[in-house]
Amino acid sequence: MSLAVVRSRALDGLNAPPVQVEVQLANGLPSFTLVGLADTEVKESRERVRAALQASGFEFPHNRRITVNLAPADLPKESGRFDLPIALGILAAAGQLDVARLDAAEWAGELSLAGALRPVRGALALALALRADAPTHTLVLPDVSARSAARVWDIDVRSAATLAQVVASLVPGEAAMPLPRAQPPAAAAARLWPDLRDVKGQAAAKRALEIAAAGGHSLLMVGPPGSGKSMLAERLAGLLPPLDEAEALAAAAVAGLRSGADDSTADSGQRPVRAPHHTASAAALVGGGSPPRPGEISLAHGGVLFLDETPEFPRAALEALREPLETGYVTISRAARQARFPARFQLVAAMNPCPCGWLGSGSRIGRACRCTPEAVARYQGRLSGPLLDRIDLQVEVLAASPEELLAAPAGEPSAVVAARVAAAWQRQLDRQGEPNARLAAGRIDGLCVLDEAAERFVRQAATRLGWSGRRLHRCLKVARTIADLAGAERIGLVHAAEALQLQRVLPGH
């Protein structure tokens, strides 16, 4: 009897816990058994490994009883990532490889029947976990996956195209052919976002967009069809500062969980922007499936989630956003496992004021609303009070008449507004290390300091409007952002008053 142990990793949400692939060859009736809570994809590796070894010119132990154990046994294993470590374990247990040479590295890769290595999902998550748990180990992956993992620059990532190439690197002595060190992909060219100057008029909405960008605040825009809500939302990403290295890695790691293909967009520092259709289900937004996969809110981590025609989304999908908006992550629980994905996104929602869309616009453009008060209340009620309570800014986007549109001059370009946003963002990082929208309740009193007039004004407004503690805190954080845009150390009356104007736009909420 002979035994070989090869290191690898599974995927559990964004985590990548270590897995030991134990391969035993014993006398007895020839068989190939795979145990360790493996799903169908992993169990099918028996046929892939058998064919790949033979196609690569290695001897497969047909006359032995082969047992492969993926430990720990209570951790679910999925996908074809264990093909490569299983194949190496069989070769080592059969005496065709030195077991000791396998111990300094971790291996993952799916094998084709011809012995080629195919990409695996979550390569960047594997690299991040290796850096945290065993930074001295080498990570060996297929070429495409290795390029993605090489973004984690302070670990040793090696790439391979075939099983034969991997084995050639493990032979003893000078005959060994070391695997090449993986190189990260070239940064993608920065996306050119539409310019804010294209939006004519809408001064109040543009100001709200600037405040949202400066503090990372969520935003709701309410207005009739064609008033410019989607145009404004499309231009928010062009105002935001670029992602830092940690945020870019986290965003790319989440994106990598959906596909084994290389994705270098995060290397340019661009913030992800997701805009799901209003028919998206709750599982599509927050994630789900078995094994759990990230949804749109996690794919928007570090960036923008734009929900157009928000009341048309299923009620369950909208209500599922409530916890992630507060916590910055989403936990997907199943009977056998639980997965947590990051979901620190900036929500931008747009909606019409009523089912026909023309409520309050008749005098400006000559379109009368046909909806009954009951229909309007029912439509606006699709956004619950608890959800609206979690949206920092609410602004009305008024319809402009043709005469106003033709006469309106071009507005400020995005570059000018982005410079003010960057300066305000830097003030927040220098002061508290995070944007104002992420301030915890315990830090608000010390960081959102109001002068005497502003404090009296906010207290009276909160009492008269019956604000919850959450709504009061959000108003203070918005006021802090407005003060940062103005370069003020304390929140003044003018800052608090502007923040108050941006707190409620739907009657009855």
VOGU-3710 file (C-alpha; in Angstrom, 3 decimals, decimal comma):
1> mslavvrsra> 0,000/0,000/0,000  1,259/3,519/-0,848  -0,077/6,939/0,048  0,422/10,451/-1,338  -0,967/13,763/-0,080  -1,367/16,804/-2,380  -2,453/20,266/-1,266  -5,323/22,129/-2,922  -8,199/24,437/-2,010  -11,979/24,446/-2,266
11> ldglnappvq> -14,274/27,457/-2,686  -16,683/28,437/0,076  -18,190/31,735/-0,961  -15,253/34,106/-1,311  -13,165/31,981/1,046  -10,880/29,188/-0,154  -10,302/26,718/2,690  -7,406/24,251/2,300  -8,097/20,717/1,103  -5,780/17,730/1,334
21> vevqlanglp> -6,098/15,324/-1,583  -5,113/11,937/-0,160  -4,484/9,204/-2,730  -4,018/5,574/-1,678  -3,051/2,672/-3,927  -3,706/-0,770/-2,458  -3,947/-4,380/-3,565  -7,380/-5,782/-4,268  -10,024/-5,658/-6,928  -9,218/-2,809/-9,347
31> sftlvgladt> -11,381/0,232/-8,617  -11,292/4,023/-8,455  -13,201/5,438/-5,470  -13,506/9,123/-4,633  -14,827/10,236/-1,220  -15,008/13,480/0,780  -18,386/15,160/0,116  -17,653/15,599/-3,584  -20,363/16,705/-5,987  -20,979/15,245/-9,448
41> evkesrervr> -18,370/17,425/-11,167  -15,665/16,200/-8,800  -16,690/12,545/-9,059  -16,494/12,774/-12,847  -12,805/13,629/-12,470  -12,091/9,873/-12,327  -12,651/9,556/-16,060  -10,878/12,824/-16,907  -7,831/11,906/-14,818  -7,627/8,382/-16,240
51> aalqasgfef> -7,735/9,622/-19,838  -5,383/12,578/-19,196  -2,712/10,395/-17,610  -2,771/7,934/-20,484  -2,817/10,677/-23,145  0,187/12,335/-21,462  2,238/9,128/-21,645  2,049/8,104/-17,968  1,181/4,697/-16,623  -2,227/4,447/-14,966
61> phnrritvnl> -2,384/1,780/-12,198  -5,242/-0,247/-13,681  -4,525/-3,251/-11,496  -4,694/-1,398/-8,141  -7,480/-0,250/-5,884  -7,359/3,559/-5,965  -8,968/5,556/-3,144  -9,007/9,349/-3,235  -10,102/11,222/-0,097  -10,743/14,977/-0,169
71> apadlpkesg> -10,247/16,150/3,405  -11,853/17,615/5,439  -14,795/15,334/4,739  -17,463/17,806/5,930  -16,472/20,559/3,460  -18,412/20,445/0,157  -16,197/20,136/-2,927  -17,316/21,239/-6,388  -15,994/21,870/-9,909  -13,095/20,246/-11,728
81> rfdlpialgi> -10,346/22,086/-9,822  -9,214/18,846/-8,119  -8,336/17,039/-11,387  -4,699/18,158/-11,313  -3,975/17,323/-7,645  -5,694/13,932/-8,033  -3,570/13,107/-11,081  -0,380/14,169/-9,300  -1,386/12,154/-6,240  -1,864/9,010/-8,326
91> laaagqldva> 1,548/9,447/-9,958  3,198/10,061/-6,589  1,478/7,096/-4,908  2,521/4,886/-7,840  6,163/5,932/-7,405  6,355/7,938/-10,632  6,852/11,228/-8,695  8,621/12,185/-5,489  5,942/12,920/-2,877  8,205/15,399/-1,055
101> rldaaewage> 8,377/17,649/-4,131  4,602/18,137/-4,043  4,484/19,434/-0,490  5,773/22,968/-1,115  2,990/23,908/-3,524  -0,780/23,994/-3,878  -2,386/22,763/-7,085  -5,648/23,359/-8,906  -6,753/22,786/-12,470  -9,268/20,932/-14,600
111> lslagalrpv> -7,898/18,346/-17,036  -9,049/17,681/-20,565  -9,026/14,126/-21,886  -5,872/15,019/-23,827  -4,054/16,222/-20,699  -4,408/19,976/-21,224  -5,181/22,216/-18,246  -8,365/24,266/-18,320  -9,151/27,377/-16,231  -10,891/27,159/-12,871
121> rgalalalal> -13,272/29,572/-11,200  -12,135/31,676/-8,271  -8,403/31,757/-9,020  -8,005/35,146/-7,367  -9,870/33,918/-4,284  -7,422/30,984/-4,107  -4,464/33,371/-4,276  -5,848/35,665/-1,572  -6,470/32,691/0,718  -2,959/31,359/0,088
131> radapthtlv> -1,444/34,732/0,949  -3,357/34,726/4,249  -2,764/31,072/5,225  0,484/29,879/3,633  2,348/32,690/1,856  5,498/30,580/1,456  3,728/27,993/-0,711  3,722/28,137/-4,493  0,371/28,178/-6,279  0,237/26,239/-9,563
141> lpdvsarsaa> -2,702/26,944/-11,880  -3,640/26,727/-15,566  -2,307/29,599/-17,662  -5,428/31,780/-17,752  -6,222/31,272/-14,073  -2,592/31,900/-13,105  -2,628/35,316/-14,780  -5,642/36,270/-12,704  -4,074/34,967/-9,471  -0,805/36,813/-10,222
151> rvwdidvrsa> -2,495/40,096/-9,308  -1,661/39,078/-5,742  1,933/40,061/-6,339  3,489/38,938/-3,037  3,024/35,174/-3,539  4,652/32,797/-6,018  2,163/31,850/-8,753  3,234/29,446/-11,504  1,388/28,671/-14,712  1,138/25,458/-16,716
161> atlaqvvasl> -0,579/24,465/-19,933  -0,550/20,677/-19,667  -0,220/17,869/-17,132  3,010/16,763/-18,821  4,508/20,218/-18,271  3,664/20,049/-14,556  5,249/16,609/-14,182  8,352/17,730/-16,076  8,872/20,440/-13,457  8,831/17,843/-10,667
171> vpgeaamplp> 11,435/15,387/-11,890  14,582/15,351/-9,703  17,880/16,918/-10,602  18,859/19,146/-13,482  16,359/17,476/-15,810  13,539/19,408/-14,164  11,930/22,132/-16,270  10,630/24,792/-13,845  7,200/26,237/-14,491  7,176/29,885/-15,564
181> raqppaaaaa> 6,120/32,507/-13,057  2,687/33,849/-13,949  2,434/37,475/-15,021  -0,641/39,574/-14,189  -2,760/40,694/-17,136  -2,246/44,114/-18,605  -4,547/46,693/-17,117  -7,629/47,322/-19,175  -8,006/50,737/-20,704  -10,098/53,040/-18,552
191> rlwpdlrdvk> -13,675/53,152/-19,716  -14,820/56,507/-21,009  -18,033/57,295/-19,185  -20,585/59,705/-20,673  -19,924/63,305/-19,696  -22,127/65,127/-17,208  -22,146/68,220/-19,381  -24,489/66,379/-21,772  -27,305/66,686/-19,223  -28,887/70,101/-19,693
201> gqaaakrale> -30,605/71,773/-16,785  -31,413/69,548/-13,792  -29,227/71,563/-11,414  -30,755/69,995/-8,293  -30,337/66,458/-9,597  -26,723/67,134/-10,649  -25,978/68,521/-7,211  -27,454/65,388/-5,601  -25,339/63,236/-7,901  -22,197/65,127/-6,855
211> iaaagghsll> -23,029/64,700/-3,164  -23,722/60,998/-3,689  -20,365/60,532/-5,406  -18,475/62,570/-2,800  -19,706/60,535/0,166  -20,574/57,153/-1,360  -24,260/57,713/-0,625  -27,208/55,821/-2,086  -29,544/57,866/-4,276  -33,169/57,716/-5,406
221> mvgppgsgks> -34,300/59,823/-8,376  -38,022/60,321/-8,997  -39,275/61,932/-12,178  -41,357/61,494/-15,333  -40,177/59,550/-18,391  -37,449/61,281/-20,347  -36,473/63,713/-17,606  -32,870/62,468/-17,496  -32,767/59,962/-14,631  -30,947/57,272/-16,591
231> mlaerlagll> -28,580/59,837/-18,135  -27,606/61,042/-14,683  -27,136/57,515/-13,328  -24,876/56,563/-16,257  -22,576/59,456/-15,400  -22,094/58,681/-11,713  -19,236/56,222/-12,295  -17,292/58,951/-14,108  -17,352/61,082/-10,938  -16,126/58,430/-8,503
241> ppldeaeala> -12,475/58,117/-7,463  -10,698/54,937/-8,652  -10,569/51,793/-6,564  -7,559/51,262/-4,344  -5,596/48,006/-4,594  -7,514/46,125/-1,892  -10,898/47,143/-3,301  -9,834/46,228/-6,836  -8,694/42,767/-5,718  -11,938/42,170/-3,829
251> aaavaglrsg> -14,052/43,266/-6,806  -12,056/41,096/-9,201  -12,228/38,106/-6,842  -16,024/38,277/-6,703  -16,230/38,577/-10,488  -13,940/35,559/-10,809  -16,385/33,397/-8,865  -18,796/33,617/-11,785  -16,337/32,517/-14,469  -12,948/30,931/-14,937
261> addstadsgq> -12,077/33,457/-17,632  -9,531/36,176/-16,980  -10,970/39,582/-16,146  -8,575/42,524/-15,972  -11,068/45,385/-15,761  -10,405/45,930/-12,056  -6,710/46,528/-12,728  -7,530/49,908/-14,254  -9,114/50,983/-10,951  -12,547/51,215/-12,542
271> rpvraphhta> -15,493/50,714/-10,259  -17,879/47,994/-11,411  -21,294/49,126/-12,613  -24,224/46,711/-12,695  -27,672/47,507/-14,091  -29,926/44,425/-13,874  -33,278/44,394/-15,665  -36,355/44,933/-13,526  -37,410/41,307/-14,063  -34,433/40,119/-11,970
281> saaalvgggs> -35,376/37,854/-9,083  -34,227/38,116/-5,487  -31,706/35,316/-6,093  -30,329/37,157/-9,131  -29,778/40,295/-7,029  -28,408/38,866/-3,778  -27,044/35,533/-5,025  -28,060/31,941/-4,568  -27,898/28,512/-6,080  -26,117/25,401/-4,912
291> pprpgeisla> -23,271/25,937/-4,392  -24,055/29,606/-3,643  -22,926/32,090/-6,292  -22,698/35,877/-5,942  -25,539/38,030/-7,242  -25,663/41,483/-8,790  -25,119/43,305/-5,498  -21,853/41,413/-4,911  -20,732/41,895/-8,510  -21,272/45,631/-7,853
301> hggvlfldet> -19,033/45,491/-4,745  -16,968/48,676/-4,646  -19,040/50,197/-7,443  -22,541/51,172/-8,501  -25,783/49,194/-8,658  -28,330/50,988/-10,855  -31,960/49,919/-10,589  -34,038/51,578/-13,294  -37,840/51,402/-13,000  -37,344/50,386/-9,378
311> pefpraalea> -41,033/49,805/-8,468  -41,233/47,220/-11,272  -38,743/44,939/-9,501  -40,293/42,076/-7,520  -41,065/43,136/-3,966  -38,978/40,297/-2,538  -35,969/41,404/-4,599  -36,156/44,978/-3,319  -36,643/43,957/0,297  -33,613/41,674/0,019
321> lrepletgyv> -31,460/44,794/-0,422  -32,206/46,104/3,042  -29,598/44,156/5,026  -26,735/44,517/2,506  -27,295/48,277/2,357  -26,637/48,378/6,107  -23,961/45,737/6,579  -22,016/45,736/3,298  -22,210/41,970/2,851  -24,792/39,287/2,133
331> tisraarqar> -25,001/35,868/3,779  -26,638/33,095/1,768  -27,775/30,211/3,943  -28,616/26,746/2,692  -29,450/23,555/4,572  -25,912/22,213/4,343  -23,763/25,341/4,102  -23,539/29,091/4,420  -21,655/31,530/2,208  -20,881/35,200/2,729
341> fparfqlvaa> -20,139/37,581/-0,139  -19,101/41,248/0,058  -21,764/43,693/-1,102  -20,528/47,220/-0,376  -22,242/48,866/-3,343  -23,612/52,321/-4,058  -27,304/52,072/-4,900  -28,755/54,400/-7,527  -32,495/53,892/-8,030  -34,788/55,605/-10,517
351> mnpcpcgwlg> -38,580/55,575/-10,714  -41,569/57,395/-12,131  -43,832/59,230/-9,679  -46,914/57,256/-10,747  -47,946/54,409/-13,097  -48,440/56,712/-16,109  -45,325/58,711/-15,175  -46,684/62,244/-15,534  -47,707/63,143/-11,989  -46,785/66,778/-11,308
361> sgsrigracr> -45,519/67,441/-14,835  -48,647/68,684/-16,590  -48,020/72,400/-16,171  -44,449/72,149/-17,492  -44,832/69,997/-20,595  -48,562/69,758/-21,122  -48,981/66,098/-20,108  -51,718/65,359/-17,584  -51,572/62,482/-15,099  -54,382/59,951/-15,553
371> ctpeavaryq> -53,786/58,005/-12,345  -56,170/57,930/-9,380  -54,816/58,780/-5,934  -55,207/55,119/-4,958  -53,169/53,991/-7,985  -50,423/56,514/-7,181  -50,269/55,424/-3,544  -50,195/51,762/-4,546  -47,398/52,364/-7,070  -45,219/54,398/-4,726
381> grlsgplldr> -45,909/51,888/-1,962  -43,941/49,260/-3,856  -40,917/50,877/-2,227  -41,397/50,125/1,443  -40,666/52,594/4,205  -37,784/50,504/5,632  -36,102/50,411/2,207  -36,518/54,157/1,647  -35,172/54,717/5,148  -31,900/53,179/3,973
391> idlqvevlaa> -31,494/55,465/0,936  -29,426/58,525/1,851  -30,506/60,951/-0,885  -33,887/61,366/-2,560  -34,281/63,936/-5,322  -37,013/64,900/-7,758  -35,924/65,115/-11,392  -38,333/67,563/-13,018  -39,352/67,373/-16,643  -38,019/70,214/-18,785
401> speellaapa> -39,991/71,772/-21,599  -38,546/71,789/-25,139  -37,910/75,530/-24,858  -35,918/75,061/-21,663  -33,872/72,239/-23,141  -32,984/74,184/-26,273  -32,061/77,307/-24,327  -30,114/75,595/-21,540  -26,322/75,888/-21,813  -24,035/72,907/-21,372
411> gepsavvaar> -23,262/72,141/-17,752  -20,005/71,456/-15,971  -17,950/68,622/-17,465  -17,503/65,462/-15,433  -13,788/66,154/-14,956  -14,473/69,372/-13,028  -17,056/67,743/-10,763  -14,841/64,676/-10,290  -12,028/66,910/-9,034  -14,291/68,332/-6,303
421> vaaawqrqld> -15,467/64,822/-5,461  -11,886/63,552/-5,196  -10,937/66,398/-2,856  -13,933/65,736/-0,585  -13,261/61,980/-0,673  -9,637/62,548/0,373  -10,756/64,718/3,308  -12,889/61,828/4,540  -10,090/59,288/4,189  -7,666/61,559/6,042
431> rqgepnarla> -10,168/62,168/8,833  -11,774/58,761/9,352  -10,317/56,304/6,821  -13,600/55,665/4,976  -16,312/57,605/3,120  -19,057/59,226/5,133  -21,743/56,804/3,966  -19,957/53,934/5,760  -19,666/55,636/9,148  -20,906/53,429/11,969
441> agridglcvl> -23,424/54,893/14,399  -20,864/55,041/17,195  -18,597/57,381/15,202  -21,211/59,875/14,030  -21,274/62,043/17,176  -17,514/62,529/17,076  -17,173/63,109/13,324  -20,425/64,822/12,288  -20,088/67,848/14,549  -22,742/70,539/14,050
451> deaaerfvrq> -22,526/74,173/15,029  -25,171/75,535/17,391  -27,601/76,768/14,725  -27,349/73,587/12,682  -27,894/71,387/15,732  -31,025/73,294/16,717  -32,341/73,101/13,149  -31,749/69,348/12,797  -33,325/68,607/16,180  -36,483/70,525/15,294
461> aatrlgwsgr> -36,729/68,936/11,833  -36,261/65,393/13,145  -38,944/65,907/15,779  -41,451/67,465/13,381  -40,928/64,862/10,637  -40,877/61,899/13,014  -37,524/60,585/11,831  -36,159/57,245/12,913  -32,676/57,078/14,388  -31,429/55,636/11,099
471> rlhrclkvar> -32,860/58,522/9,058  -31,349/61,080/11,464  -27,931/59,463/11,146  -28,173/59,401/7,372  -29,071/63,098/7,293  -26,038/63,878/9,445  -23,744/61,867/7,180  -25,083/63,644/4,099  -24,582/67,002/5,830  -20,996/65,964/6,641
481> tiadlagaer> -20,390/65,241/2,954  -21,819/68,618/1,923  -19,510/70,284/4,442  -16,564/68,316/3,031  -17,394/69,531/-0,482  -17,341/73,069/0,900  -14,086/72,455/2,798  -15,743/73,214/6,159  -14,522/71,662/9,414  -17,960/71,707/11,096
491> iglvhaaeal> -21,452/71,193/9,733  -23,159/74,556/9,414  -26,793/75,536/9,056  -26,561/75,779/5,257  -25,114/72,257/5,047  -27,787/70,790/7,326  -30,568/72,566/5,422  -29,395/71,204/2,078  -29,131/67,703/3,556  -32,673/68,000/4,875
501> qlqrvlpgh> -33,998/68,912/1,423  -32,574/65,675/0,059  -34,197/63,356/2,605  -37,746/62,833/1,339  -39,359/63,154/-2,086  -42,262/60,667/-1,978  -45,339/61,886/-0,039  -46,232/59,754/2,937  -42,783/58,217/3,348
//
